[in-house]
């Protein structure tokens, strides 16, 4: 039964929907989001492309959902890397 998988996917997408501007994100959150993405996205996209009940637009929409999750995750990772560099250099990260 695939329902638990989709419940996990839905929760992961909700949790990774991005954070409001100015809100700090912990390294642990970003690492956990990356681990969730790596665990879920490939299998989900395989399901999407192999599901004959989905039309082309439904497939594209689901693919865009995973793409936007990946882009948000990469943005958080870049932000965390820049903050780490600033911290190591002794520069204040308040903007």
N, C-alpha and C positions, 0 to 999 in steps of 0.2 A: 504494500500500500504506500503510495507516494505522498499522501497528505502531510505527514510530519516533515518531510523534506521541504515542501512548499511553505509550511508554517515557519520553518527556520529561515528560508529565503525571505519571506515577507518581513520577518523580524529584523533580519540583517539589513535589508534595504531601508527600513524605517530608521534603524539606528545609525545608518551611514548617510542619512539624507543631508548631512552637512550641519555645521554649527553656526549659530548667529555670530556676526562680526564682533570681535572683541572678546569672545569667550575663549578661554584657554582650553586646549585639548592636551591631554596627557599622552606621553609616549606610549604608555600601556594601551590606551584606547586605540591609537593609530596602529600599533602592532596587532592588536586583537582584530581590528577591522580588516587589516591586510590578510591575516590568517583566515578569517571568515570568507573574504572574497576569493582567496585561493582555493578554499575547500568547496565553495558553492558554485562559483561562476561557470566553470568548465562543464560540470555535470548539467547545470541548468541550461546552458546554451545548446548542449547536445540534445537535451529533451526538446527544446524549442524547435530546433531544426529537423528533428525526427517526428514531431507530432503532426500527423496528417490532418488533424482537426483545426489547425491554425491556418489562416490565410496569410498572404504575404505581408499585409499591413500589421497583423498581429505579431508575426515573427519579427518584423523590423522594430516595432514598438518595444518588444521585450529585449531585443538586442541593444537598442538605445538606452534602456534602463540599466543594463549591465555596463555599457560604455560610460554612462554618466556616473555610476558608482565608482568605476575605475578612475575616472578623471578627478572626482572629488577626493578620492583616496590619495592619488598622486599629488594633488595640491596640498593636502594635509602633510604628506611626507616631505615635500619641498619646504613647507613652512617650518616643520620641526627641525629639518636639517639646517635651515638658515638660523633658527633660534639657537641651535647648539653651537654654531660657528660664532654667533654674536656673544653667547655666554662665555665661550672659551676665550674670546678676545676681550672680554670685559666690557662689552658694549651693551647699553640698556636696550631691551627689546620693546620698550613701550613706545607706541607710535600713535 
